Amino acid sequence: MGSKQDSIKKTLTVALTLCLVCSVMVSVAAVGLKPMQDANKVLDRNRNVLSAAGLLQPGQSRADIQRLFDQFELRLVNVVEGRFATEDELRQAGIDPRTYEARNAARNPALSRSLRGDDPAGIQRQATFATVYLRQNDRGETDLLVLPINGAGLWGAMYGFLVLEGDLKTVRGLSYYEHKETPGLGAKVENDDWRAQWVGQAAYKDDGSVGLAVVKGRAGGPGEIDGLSGATLTSKGVNNMIRFWLGERGYGPFIAQLQAKKG
Ligand SMILES: Cc1cc2nc3c(=O)[nH]c(=O)nc-3n(C[C@H](O)[C@H](O)[C@H](O)COP(=O)(O)O)c2cc1C
């Protein structure tokens, strides 16, 4: 009888000790690896920006990527008002541009607006501020403008970057870094050949309206991009989000304001 009780006590002690040791190990690993995870997240973001701008080459080292990314300036844009965010309004909103995530802000009613009722891109809530990246040439003129975009694909939200040249009109590139589309179907948004069609297209027509459209069948006209074969719904999602973000409720007013400043 006594030995039975002993063995239950021992079993529980061993089990509890094991739990404790394991939980300590997991906590130490989670805390210890956090800086590494954060650094990798930043590297990944930098890589995505460069990829969209067509600056990512195979075999580039971490240092190469950092050097290329350092040429860009990170700025927050007040999308609703179509201008760069002011330091005052960011301070009031408690935003640090270096750590700001529009995706989190979109869940905060104080930092976003609902698009319900008129939401062609399936965004649901749109953050007031967006993080854009600008690169300047030797003459101090903006030669690349990297704009974050998001919207609904067939299976879930898609996140990417659309990059414009310094004329704020010509597309330099498009890249999706997160989506839930099917490999071989909607995931062909990642294909180099498909992405190449965007390069050099005019984002705006001469009358100022959005000039890009993803069309089913063979595209041929100015600004037309081939829809992905077998993935009409993803293609529609891309079309809708591009047109939304370049339009009046997206970066349209901000781009117009930058254009006006250039004179
Ligand atoms: C398992 C499965 C995965 C699919 N994934 C996608 C997808 O990622 N994107 C998409 O547009 N259509 C996808 N489809 C196809 C859609 O259901 C739909 O048939 C298609 O978008 C129509 O395109 P089409 O007119 O070019 O054939 C998928 C279908 C199946 C059965």
The ligand as a Gaussian input file, in Angstrom:
#p B3LYP/6-31G(d) Opt

LIG

0 1
 C       -8.944000      23.429000     -55.105000
 C       -9.210000      24.652000     -55.953000
 C       -8.403000      25.761000     -55.807000
 C       -8.622000      26.927000     -56.554000
 N       -7.840000      28.021000     -56.383000
 C       -8.078000      29.132000     -57.074000
 C       -7.293000      30.302000     -56.896000
 O       -6.321000      30.344000     -56.122000
 N       -7.624000      31.417000     -57.596000
 C       -8.678000      31.435000     -58.466000
 O       -8.953000      32.476000     -59.060000
 N       -9.402000      30.339000     -58.696000
 C       -9.135000      29.190000     -58.020000
 N       -9.890000      28.088000     -58.237000
 C      -10.828000      28.082000     -59.360000
 C      -12.071000      28.835000     -59.093000
 O      -12.917000      28.021000     -58.348000
 C      -12.724000      29.207000     -60.442000
 O      -13.061000      28.053000     -61.117000
 C      -11.779000      29.965000     -61.312000
 O      -11.352000      31.111000     -60.670000
 C      -12.399000      30.354000     -62.629000
 O      -11.353000      30.781000     -63.444000
 P      -11.345000      30.530000     -65.029000
 O      -12.623000      31.190000     -65.526000
 O      -10.101000      31.219000     -65.519000
 O      -11.331000      29.084000     -65.236000
 C       -9.685000      26.924000     -57.495000
 C      -10.483000      25.799000     -57.637000
 C      -10.263000      24.667000     -56.899000
 C      -11.162000      23.476000     -57.084000

